[in-house]
């Protein structure tokens, strides 16, 4: 022990590691044998009494550090008390005080530290330590110690309550460090809560308020993370902690409010708002007139929206608190006295409602009215009759609109105070808004405003908003009045020519649909659906001109049909329209039915994003019906043209089924999968709901290569169900290998690209999701993959079939790469060997986009695919060295395919991976720009733009090569420089001055500006716009060498 002590004491400042090692050994030694603590103290004896202050301080530091890191459970109560006495007795040694405080802080956290120890230590610190004469660290230890003992021993400290409060004030007086102040503000609040401060209220207030307003600004790169707001909130919590501060705080806050800068005014108002509920009505009443005077100036002459809103919030809080005096004192005087000048001043301004002070007057009345029932009643009765009279006598539309805005403010205030139909109030539900007295007049004014033929549309907009506000106000309108108001909205949406008014009315209906869906369902939906066409005649131009277009009506339905009650009504009506229209329209007239079904799809997407719980019920309710509508037209004898056979409609129906499928549980999926396999594999259509007018006349074999084209196209519906299955779902087939193999065979042989894609996706999904425990591993590696490779390599086989085999191969590669299955990497390597095969090489290179890119409709997280973490990084690390090597060892024609594959990989990996691994690939990327492939050029330029923005130093190394190339790529004379290439080149050029230093770009500035003249005359407007932006960036490029 003595050796370790000596090592620590004698260690020089530059031997900190040696000192730390000694402390660790001492702590370990004392921890294993608590009796060693006495040995430590005895061993430190000569150092603790040394004549050299540095030695005494260091010895004390060793003991305190040991106590701070020791397992305190092994130290008994007697030892703790002895140590406390030892530390307290030594507080007269100023050189050791910081380390002594550190030790006392450590002891205060010991379980054996008692209330008596606490009182003794506190008394000693208050008596012997002049806190503000020490450095920040020591002062911080004092506040940390106070925090510790207040949290643990507030009851014991109450025995010295007055001395402790006074002593704390002395400790805080003069403190300036933000770290200490933040802690001190917390302690002030705790002291106010825990101790009797009656004898020291003024002193405690003064030592606290002296920091108001907070002007602290953290230095750049502040390691402590203390902000001005932290200190402001801490100080505000102190000032609002006790009503005792009221008589001192309010005069000073009002003084700051009237004379300070914007920031200090904001702090003053926020502090008043925080203090008002604590200080109470009796404290606020004497200052009511001054409070209004100070706040009205910040509202009537606001320098910004934020200050105005803070002032309004403060006004509301004060009104609320003064209203409390009504119920407590049985008199209306406090709030009525406060409101009287406010009402007078605001109504004076509202005599000319079109002027600029009228709007803030309305806001003031709104803020006060929403504060309490007495305030709302008083303001309403004092103002509304006059405002209504003004409106009646006014003939100017602008003045009428301004008055309606004030009435809207009152409706908003009542909705906050008395509750809305969708959000009950926290106040007593027995209270009713005083606006009920004027309900009929309000209704008349707002409806008349809507019906006015005046060209001033703002007045009509105010009418719509007013009716909506009345509907939303709890218990305000009757059911018949609500229905009447909604009819106005529907009529505007369907008939009014004013676009802005249409949108406002539709938004109102959308809002009301969430809070009162039953009313909107009965009043709005029938009118909307009645307007939609149901036959060829309805689609005639003359008919459509006379009413809203189907797209307009469907957009309206999309906005209001999201709520479950409405959605349940919307879907059957849309499907009925689809059935009716499909019988009457020719197969070429698919625009309208596509719009109808897209409406369902858009609504489902929104419902899924919002987490609606009603989605599962639609798997059985309308997905089979939709499937039947698509399938039955394919089994008629004549196979006549039909709208529901259209591939675009099939894709929409598949999207609808996918969303619903992904929101049902495994049990429901199992049952649905059985039905789907019964339909698509067994050809049994009896499980589908019958479609009027259709009888199965030919077999349904959509998974066969020789089936009708229309039936083959329907395989997308089968694929979407497979894709939507969870990994736990059981597919109703006995042999997955055999089933997958049969799908692969059909996909390779079919000439139908839609069927091929659908079956490829299905196989990829099965192999990705249902290869649990690698049960399909042998089948994939030894049967499926070799067969596909053989078909791809068979020169005597048609190109179409080889291409089909390659596409299937790429999909399986993706399925394996997503799950980081080793087979996927072997298949990726095999793909690169195909780059040299004529025609197929390009397909294989572009296949990298599919392998590493994210799909929207298949193998996604949303559809429960097996997607391993960092799969993109692993793929990148595997294939990049092979791509580089293949590029270096290939002819130019094959090199192109390697570059295409590289561009797809770089485009689809995380940016941080790209920037880290990019330098070795730059030469390949530069080479990419020399190939006449527009897509490759565009992709490569976009990669260079990422480098320019995020790794400018790397870009600067290649400016001499890249900048001239980009200038050339922006030129339209080269036919391979398509619109996208030219725009990408100009964007990349324009990004250089934003990211790269002037010294690097200066040699190119003149040439860039000169050559940009060609792009400024480009025949395409989008290119010219990019050229203008690029030129402005280079013109602005200035600097010094």
N, C-alpha and C positions, 0 to 999 in steps of 0.2 A: 504493500500500500504506500509506504513512504517513498519508494522508488518512483512509483507512478505519479505521486503528488509532486515530487521534485522535478520529474520530466515535464509536467504541465507548467509549473511555475516558471521554470527556467527556459521554456520554449520561446524563441523569438517570434516576432510578428510574421516573419517569412517562413516559419516552421509550423504553420497552422495544422497541417496534416498530422504532424507528430503530436500536437496538443489534443487534437480530436481523437486520435487513437488512444491516448492516455485516458481521456474522459470515458470512452466506451469501455475500456478495461475496468475502470473504477466502478462504473454503473453496474457492469456485469458482476463484479466482485461483491458490491454492497447488496445487489439484488438477490444473490444466492445465499447471503447470510446477513440479515438485518442488523446483527450485532456489529458488523463492520462499519455501520454508519458512525458509531461512537469513535471507532479507530480513525475514520476519515476526519472527524472534527478535531480529534487529538493531534492527528498528523498535520493538520493545517494550523495548529496553535501558533507556532512561531511566525508563520506567514501572516496570520490574521492580526497579529500584534506588532508587525514590522513597523519600523519608523518610516519606511517608504510607502507612500500612498498607492503607488502603482502595484506593489506587491500585495498590499492588503486587498485592493480591489480585485486583483486576479485570483487571490485565494477565495474571496467571497464568491466570485464568478464560478469557480469550480464547484463549490458547495451548492450554489443555487441551480446550476446546470444539472448537477447530479439529482437534486430533488425534483427538477422539472421532468426528467426522463426516467426516474425510478418507478418501479412497480409499487405504488403507495400502499397497496393493501397489506404489505408486510411490515409497515411501520405502525407501532402502537400509539395510543392516545397520549401517553406520558411523553414519549419522544417528540411528538408533534408540538405539545405545549412547551417543552423545553426549547425546541427550535424557534418557536414563535417568540418566546421571551428573549432568546439570544439575538434574533434579528431585530426586535424592537429596541433592545438596549443599544445596538450598534448604529441606529439611525442618526446619531449625532456625528458620525464619521462621514462627512460630505463626499469624500472621494469614493466611498463604497455604496452610497445611497442607491444608484441605479441597479447595482447587482443585488442589494438587499431587497429592493422592491420586486425584483424578478423572483427572488426566493419566497417572499411573502405571497406573491401571486401563485406560485406553485403549491405552497402549503395550503392556501385557501381552497384548493380543489381536492385536498385529501379528505377521505371519508371521516377520519378521526379529528379533523379540524372542527372545533366546537364553537358555539355561540360566544362563550367567554373568550376564546382565542380571537374571534372576530372583533369583538368590542375592544380588546386590548390592542390589537394591531391597528384598528382604525384610529383610536385615540392617539397612538404613537405617531402615526403618519401625519395626522392633523396638527399635532403639537410640535413635531420635530422637523418636518420636511417643508421647506418653502418651495412648493412644487414648481412655480414658474421660473425659478432660477436654474432649473436643470434643462438638459437637452430634451428634444422631442421624445426619444426612446424612453427615458425615465418617466416623463409625464404620461406617456402612453401606458406604462406599467401601472401607474397610479389609477388611471381610469379603468383599466382592465381589472385591477384588484377591486375597485368599488363595484364594478359590474358583477363580479363573482360573488362578493359578500351580500350585495342587495338581493341577488337571485336566490341565495341560500339562507340568509340569516336576517331577513327584513324584520322579523319579530324581535330578535335580540337587539337589533340596532335601534328599535323604537325607544329603548331605554335611554338612549342618548340622542334622541331625534333632533332636538334643537341644535345641539353642538355639531351633530353630523351635517345637518343642512347648512349651517353657517360655515363650517369647515370646508364643505364641498364648494361653496360659493367662492371662498378664498383660493381654493385650488384652481378653479376655472378662470378666475379673473385675469385677463390679459392673454388667454390662450388664442393662438392664431393658426396653428397647424390644422389643415383640413381633416387629416386622419384622426386627430384627437377630438376635433369639434364634432365630427360625425358620431363618435362614441359618446361624447359628452351630452349631445342632444338626446340621445337614447336614455342616458342616465337621468337627465333632468325630468323627463316624462315619468320615469319609474319612481323617482324621489317624490314627485308631486302625488303620484298614486299611492305610495306606500307610507309616507311620513307626514307629520303635521308641519306645514310650512307657514302657519299663520303669523309667527313672529318674524318671518324673514321674507314675506311676499315681495316687498318692494325691491330688496337687495337681489333676490333671485330673478325677478323680472328684469332689473337693470343689467345684470350680468348675462342675461339671455338676449334681451332685445337689442343690445349694443351691436349684435351681428346683423341686424336687419337694415337695409336689404342685403342679401348675399351678393357679393360682386366677384366671387371667386371664379377664375377661369383655369381649368386644368392645363398644365403645360403639355406640349406635344409629346406623344408616346409616354403618357403618364402610366407608370407600372401599377399604380394602386387602383386605377379605374374609378376614382371618386369624381363625380361630376357636380356641376353647379346645382342641378336638380336634386341630387342626393342631399345636399346641405340645405337647400330651400325647404324640402319636404320635412327634413329632420327638425329644422327650426320652427316650421309651421306647426308641427305636432306638439312642440313644447308650448308655444304661445296659446294653443287651443286646448291645453291639458287641464286648465282650471279656471273657474269663473272669477277667482281672486285677481287675475290679471286684467280684468275688463277695464277697470277705471284708469289703469296706466296705459293699456295698449290702444284703446280706441282713439284717444286724442292724437297719439303719435301716428297711428296708421292713417288717420284722416289727413294729417299734415303731410305725410309722404304721398298720399293720393293726389293732393292738390299741387304739389311742388316738384315731384320727381320726374325722372325720365320714363319712357315707355315700359322698360323692363321692371323698374321699381313700382310703377303703377299697377302693373299686372300682379306682381308679388303682393302688393298691398290688398288688392281686391280679393285675390285667392285666399289670403290670410284672414281677411274679414269674413269671407264665406265659411272658412273652416272654424272660426272662433264663434260666430253668431249662435249656433245651436248650443254651445257650451256656456257662453256668457249670459244668454237668456234675454227675455223681453224687457225686463226691468233695467238691465244694463244698456240695452240698445236704445230704448225710448228717448233718453235725453239727447242722443246724437242723431235722431231720425232725420231731422231737417238737413244736417250737414252730410249725412250719408247720401241722401237723395241728391243734394247739390253736387257732391263729388262724382257720383256715378252717372248722373244724367249727362254730364259733360263728356264722359268717355263713350256714351252711346250716341248722343246727338252729333258729336264732332269726332267720331271714331277715326283713328289713324290706321285702323286695320280690322279685319273681320275677327281676328283672334281676341284682341282687346275688347271689342264690342261684345263678343259672346261671354267673355269672363265677367264683364260688367253686368250683363243680363242675368247670368247665373247667380252672381252675388246679390243682385236686387231680389231675385226670387227667394234665396235663402233667408235674407233679412225679413221679407214679407211673411214667410212661413213662420219664422220665430216670433215676430211681433203678433201674429195671429194666435199663437199659443197663449198669449196674455188674455185672450178673450175667454177661453174656457177656465183659465186659472183664476182670473180676477173678476169674472162676471161682467166685464165692461168691454165695449167695442172700441174704447178710446185709442189704445196703442196702434192697432192696425189702421183704423179709420183716420187717425191724425196723420199717419205716415202716408196713406194713400191719397188724402185730399189734395195736396199740392201736385202730386204725380198726375192724378186725373185731370186737374185743372190745366197743367202745362201741356199734357198730351192732347187734350181736346182742343186747346187753342191751336195747336199745330194741325190738327185734323179738320179744322175749318177750311183749310185749303189742302185737301188730300192729295192733289197732284204734285205738290211741292216736295222737296227732298227730305224734309224733316218729318213728313207724315209716316213714312215707312218705319223709321226707328221708333216713332210714337206707338205704332201698332205693336212692335216687338216688345216695348216696355210694358204695355197693358197686358200682353200675352204672358210675359214672364211673371208679372204680379198675380195675374188671374189664376195661373196654374199652381200658385203657392199654397193655397188653402181654400176651403169652401167659403169662409167669411169674406176673404179677399175677392174671390171670384164673384160672389153674389154682389158685393159692394160695387165692384167695377162694372159688372154687367148692367146693373140697374141704373148706374150713373151715366153710362155711355151709349148703350145700344139704342135706346129710343132716339137720341139725337142723331146717331149715325144712320138709322133707318129713315129718319125724316130728311136728312141731307140727300140720301140716295134718291128718294122719291121726287124731290124738288130739282134734282140735277138733270141736265140734258146732255152734258158732255160725257162721251164714252170713256175718256181717260180718267175723269173724276169718278165715274161709277166703278170703273175697274179698281181704282185705288181704294175705294170704300169697301168693295168686296174683299180685297186683300186683308183689310183689317178684320172683317167678319170671319175670314178663313183663320186668322190668328186666334180668334176666340174659340172657334171650333177645335183647333189644335190644342189649345189650353184645356178645354173641357175634356178632350179625349185623354190627355195625360192625367188629369185630376180625377175624373169620374169613371175612367175605363173605356175601352173600346170593345167591339164585339169579339175580337180575337185575343184581347189581353185585359183581363180583369184588373181593376184598380186595387191598390193596397189599402185604400181608404175605406171607411164605412160605406157599405153598399146602400145604406138607407139614404145617403146624400144623393141628390139628383141635380143635374146642371141647371142653373138659373136660365139658361138659354131656352129651356122648354117653353117658357112664357112667350118667346118670339119665334117658335118653330114654324108656324104657318107663314109668317112674313119672310123668314129665311128661305123657305121652300119656294115661295112665290118669286123672290128676287133671283135666286139661282136659276130656276127654270126659265124665267123671262130672259135672263142673260144668255142662256143657251139658245133660245129661240129667236134672239134678236137678229135682224137682217143686216145689222151694221157691219161694215167691212173691218172694223177693229176686232180682230180675232182674239186678242188678249182678254177681252171682256167675256167672250164665250168660253174660253179656256178656264177662266175663273169660275164660271157657272158650273162647269163639269167638276172641277176640284171641290166646289162647295157642296154639290150633291153627294160626292163620294165621302167628304168629311162628315156629312150628316148621317149617311148610312153607317159609317164605321163607329159613330158615337154610340156607346152602349145605352140601349133603352130609349133612344131618341125618336126614331121613326117607327111607325107601325109597319106590319108586313105589307099591307096594300101600298103604303107610301114608298117602301123600298122597291117593290115591284114596278111601281110607276117610274121611279127614278132610273132603274135599270133599263126600262124601255127606252128612255131618252138616250142612254149610252148605246144601246143596240141600234137605234135609228141613226145615230151619228156614224157609227162604224159602217153601216150598210148604205147610207144614202148621202151623207154630207160630203161636199167636194173639198172641204178644207183638210189638207193632209195632216197638219199638226193637231187639229181638233180630233181627227180620226184616231191618231196615235194616242192622244191623251185619254180619250174615251175607252179605247181598247186596253190601255194600261190600267185604267180604273177597274174594268171588268176582270182583268187578270188578278188584281189585288183582292177584289171582292170574292173571286172564285176560291181563294184560300181560306177566307173566313166564313163565307156563307155559300158553299158550293151548291146546296140544294136549290136555292133561289136562282143562281146563275144557270144551273142546269135546266130549270123549267122555263126561264125567261129568255136566255140568250141562245142556247144550243139549237132549239127548234128553228129559230129564225135563221141562224147561220146555215144549217143543213138544208133548209127549204130553198135556199138560194143556190145550192150546189146542183149542177146538171145531173140528170139521170138517164139521158138519152142523147142520140145524135142530134135531134132537133134542138135540144137545150144548148148544144155546143155551137150552134150556128152563130155567125158573127153578129148579126142584128140582135140576137137575144143577149149575147154576152155584153154588147155595148150598153144595153139598157140596165145592166146591173154589174156588181163587182165581179172581177175575174175569179175563177176557181182558186187560183194561187193566192189571191188576196184573202179569200174566205178561209182557206186552209191555214194560212199564216195566223189568222185570228184564232182559229180553233187550237192551233199549237200553243198559243200564248195562254189560253184560259183552260186548256184541257189536261193540265198536269195533275191536279188534285185527284186522289183516288176515286172519289164519287163521280167526278166528271169524266175521268178517263174510262171508267167502266161503261159510261154511256156513249162516249165518243167512238170507241173501237167498233162495236157492232154496227153503228150507223155508217161508218166509213166502209166496212166490209160489205154492207148491203149496197152502198153506192157502187163499189167495185164490181159486185156481181151483176148489178143492173146494167152498168155501163159496158161491161165486157161482152154482154150479149148483143149490144146495139152498135158498138164501134168496130171498125175494121182493125185488123192487126197492126196497121201502120199508125193508128191514132193512140199511141201509148203514153203521150205526155200527161194527160189528165189522170189516168189510173196510177202512173208512177208518182204523181204529186199526192194522190190520196194515200198510197201505201207509205210514202216517205214521211207523211205526217205522223203516222203511227211510229215509225222508226225514230224520228226526232224526239217525239214524246217519251218513248222508252229510254232513249239515251239520257235524257234529262232526269227521268225518274231514277235511273240507275245511279247517276252522279249524286243525286240527293238522298240515296239510300231508302227509297220507298219500299215498304214491306209487302205491298200488294202484288208485286210482279209474279211470284210463283203461281198464283191462281190462274194466270192466263196460259200456262203451258197446256192445260186441258181445255180451257175455254175457247181459245181461238186459233192456236197454232195448228191443230189438226184441220180445222176448217180452211185455213189459208193453204195448207199443203194440198188439201182436196181440190181447191179452186185451181191450183197449178197442175195437179196430176190428172184429173178426170178428162180435161181436153186432149190429153195425149193418148187416151185409150179408145177414142172413137174410131169407127171403121174408116172414115174418109180422111182422118188426120188433118182436118181443115185448119186454116190459120186461126189463131186465137190470141187475144191480148195477153193472157196469163202464161203463154209459152215464151214470151219475150225474155231473153236472157237478163236484161236489166231489171225486170220485175222479179225474176227468180232470185237475183242477188239481193234485192231489197227484202224479199220474204225470208231469205236465209239470214240476213242481218237481224230481222225481227226475232226469228227463232233463236238465234245465238244469244242475244241479250237475255231473253227469258230463260233459256236453258241454263245459263251460268248463274242464275239466281234461285235455282231450286236445289233441294237437298239430294243426297245420294239415292235415297229411296225412290223419290219421284223420278229421278233420272233413270233408274233401273227399269221402272215400269214404262217410261216413254221410249227408252231404247228398244225394249221388246217390241213395242208397237211399230217403231220405225223399221226395225229389221224385218218384221213381218211384212211390211209394205214393200220395202226396196229389195230385200233379198228373196223373200218368198213370193212377192207379187200379189199379196192378199190385200185388196183395197177395201174389204168389208169393215176394216177397223176405222176407216175414214168416215166422217159424217157425209151423208149423200148430198150431192149438188143437184138441184132441180134441173132437169133437162139432159142429164148426162148418165149414160149407162155404159159400163165397161164392155167393150166389144172385142178388144184385142188384149193379149197378155201385157202386163207391165213389167218390163225387164230393163230398168235403167242402168244396171251395172254390167250389161253385156255390150260387147263391141259391135254387135250387129243389130242392136235395138234401133228404133226410130230416133231420129235426131232430137225430136222434142223430148223423148223419154231420157235420152242420154243427158240432155241439158239439165233435166230435173235432178241429176245426181248431185248437184250443188246443195240441194236440201238435205240429202243424206250426209254429205261431208260436214255441213254445219252442225248437225246433231252430234256426230262423232267428235268434232272439235270442241263442242261445249261440254262434253262429259268430264266429270271429275276423275282423278286417278283412282278413286275408290269404287267408281261405278263398274258394274259387271256387264260386259258386252255379251249378248245372248248368242254366243257361237261356241261350238265345242273345240275348235282347233284354230287358234289365232294365226299360227304359221300358215296353215292352208288357206285361210281366209285372206290374209295379207298377200300371199303369193298369187291368188286368183285376181285380186285387184290390180296387182302389178302387171300381170299378163294382159288384162283388158286395157289398162292405161297405155301400155306400150303398143298394142295393136290398133287401138281406136284412131280413126282419122279426126275425131271430134276434139278440138282443143279444150272446149269447156269441160267435157267429161274427163279428159286426161288430167287437167289441172285439179278437178274435184277429187279424183281418185288418188292422185299423188299426195294431196293434202291429207286425205283420209289415212293412207298408209303411213305417212310421216307422223301423224298424230298417234296412231296405234303404237308404233314402235317407240315413240317418245314417252308416252304416258303409261303404257301397260307392259313395259319391260322390267317389271319389279323383280329384284333379285337377279337381274340379267337372264330371265327365263327365255328370252328370245335371242340371246347373244349368239349362240351357235347357229341358229337359223339365219340371222342377219349376216354373220361373217362368213359362213361356209356355204350357204345356199343363195340367199337373196343377192348379196353384193357380187359374188362371182358371176351369177347369171346375167346381171345387168351389165357388168364389165364386158362379158362375152358378146352381148348384143350390140353394145356400143362399138366394139372393135370389128364386128363382122362387115367387111367391105361389100360382100355380095348382097347384104340387106339394104333396103331402101333407106335413103337419108332421113325420111320422115320417121321411120320406126327407130332408127339409131338416135335421132334427136329426142324422141319420146322417152327412150330408155335413159338418156342422159338427164333429161328433166326429172324423171323419177329418182335417179341417182342423186341429183343435187338436193332434192327434198329430203331424202333419207339422210344425206350428209348433215343437213341442217338439224334434223331431229336428234342426231347423235352429238353434234357439237354443242347444242343447247344444254344437254345433260352431261357434257364433258366426258362422254363415252369414248374410250380409246379408238373404237372403230371409226368415229367421225374424223379423227386426225389422219388415219390411214387413207380414208376416202378422199380427204382434202388433198393429200399427196398425189393420189391417183388422178384427181381432177386436173392437176397441173401437167400431168403427162399427156393429157388430151389437148393442151394448148397448141401442139404442133399438128394436130389432125385438121386437115382442111375443112372449113365451114363449121365443124363441131367445136373447133378451138375457141371461136368467139363466144359460142353458147356457154362453154365451160367457164371462160373468163368472166362473163357477165353473171354466171351462177354464183360467184362470190358475193354479189350484192344480196342474193337470196339467203345464202348460208349465214352471213354475219349481220345482215340488216334485220330490223325489227318489222314484223308484219302487223297489219291492222286487224286481220280477220282470222288468223290461225296461229297456233303455237305461241300464245301470249300468256302473261301472268293471269290476265282476266279469264282465260279459258283453261286455267289449271295445268298448263304445260310444265314439264320438268325443266326448269331453267336454273342452272347452278350459278352461284356467285362468281364473278370475275371470269365468266366464260369467254367474254370478248378479249380480255387480256391474254388468256391462255391460248386462244386461237391465234391472236396476233403474234405472240412469242413463238408459236410453232411454225407458222407459215411464212413469216417475213424473211427469215434466212433462206428458205427454199425459193421464194419469189426473186430475191436478189440474185442468187446463184443461177437460177433459170434464165433470168434476164441477161446476165453476163455471158452465158454460154449459148445463146440462141441467135438465130438470124433476125433481121429487122421485122419480118412479117410475124414471126412468133413472139418477138419482143413486145410487139404491140399488145398481145393478149396478156403478157405478164404485167404490163403497165396498167391495163384495164382492171385486172384483178387487184393490183396494188391500190388503185384509186378507190375501188369499192371498199377495201379493208380500211384504208385511212379515213374514209368518209364516215364509217360506222363504229369507230372505236372512241372511247372517252378522250376528251381533249388533253387531259393530263398525261395519258399514255402516249398520245401522238407527239406531244412536244418533247417528251423525254427521249423517245426512240427515233426522232426524225433525222438528226444530222447525217447518219450514214445513207439515208434514202434520198437526199436532196438531188444528187446527180441523176437518179432515175426520174425524179419528178420534173427536173428541167428538160430531160429528154422527152418526157410525155408531151410537152408543148410543141414539139416538132412534128408530131403525127397528125394527119388530117382527119382526126376523129373528134367531132365537136363535143360529144359527151365527155370524152376523156379530157379534152382541153378545159372544159368548164369545171369538172371535178377537181382537176389539178390546180387551177387558178384559185378556186375556193379554199383549197388546202393552203396555198401561199398566203391568202388573206388572213387565215387563222394565225400563221406564223408571223405575219406583219403585226397583227394586233397583240399577240401574246408572247412572242419571242423576237422582238425587234432586232436584238443583237445578232441573232442567227440570220435574219433577213439581210442585215447590213452587209454581211460577208459576201452575198451573192447579187448585190445590186447591179454590178457592172454587166452581168448576164441577164438578169430578170427584167430590169426596167426597159431595156430596148425590146425585149421579147413581148412584154405587156403592151408596149406602144403598137407593135405590129399586130398583135391579136385584137386590138381595138379598131383596126382598119377594116372596112367593109369590102375592100377590093378582093380579098381572099374569100372565095365562096365557102370555105370550111369555117370561116369566122362567123358563125350564125349570130342571131340576136342575143342568145344567152351567153355566148362566148364574149362578144363585144362588151356587153353589160358587166360581166364578171371581171374582165380585164380592166375596165374603167373604175369599178369599185375597188379593186385591189390597188391600182395606181393611186386612187384618191385616199386610200388608207395610209399610204406611206408618210405623207407630211404630218399626220396625226400621231404617228408612233416613232418615227425615226428622226435622229438629230439633223439639224440644218447642215452641219459639216459633211454628213454622209450623202445628202441629197443635192447639195449645191451644184455638183458637176452635171447633173441631169436636168436641172430646172428649165433652162432655156429650150432644150430639145423637146422636153415633155410639153411645154406650153405651145411650141410651134406645131408639133404633130397633133395636138389635140384639136387644132382647127379643122382637121378632116372629120373628126368625130362630131364636132359641133354642127356640121352640115350633113350628118348621117340621115338617111331616108326614114329612119324609125325614131319616133318621138321619144320613146323610153331610153334609147341610146343617147339622144341629144341631151336629155335631162341628166343622165349620169355624167355626161361629158362636162356639162355646166358645173355640177357639183365638184367634179374632179379638178377642173381648172381653178375654181375658187380656192380649193385647198392648196394648190401649188402656188397660186398668186400670193396667198397669205404667208407662204413659207419665207421667213426672214431669220436672220441671226448674225452672229459674229464668228469669224474664223479663230 
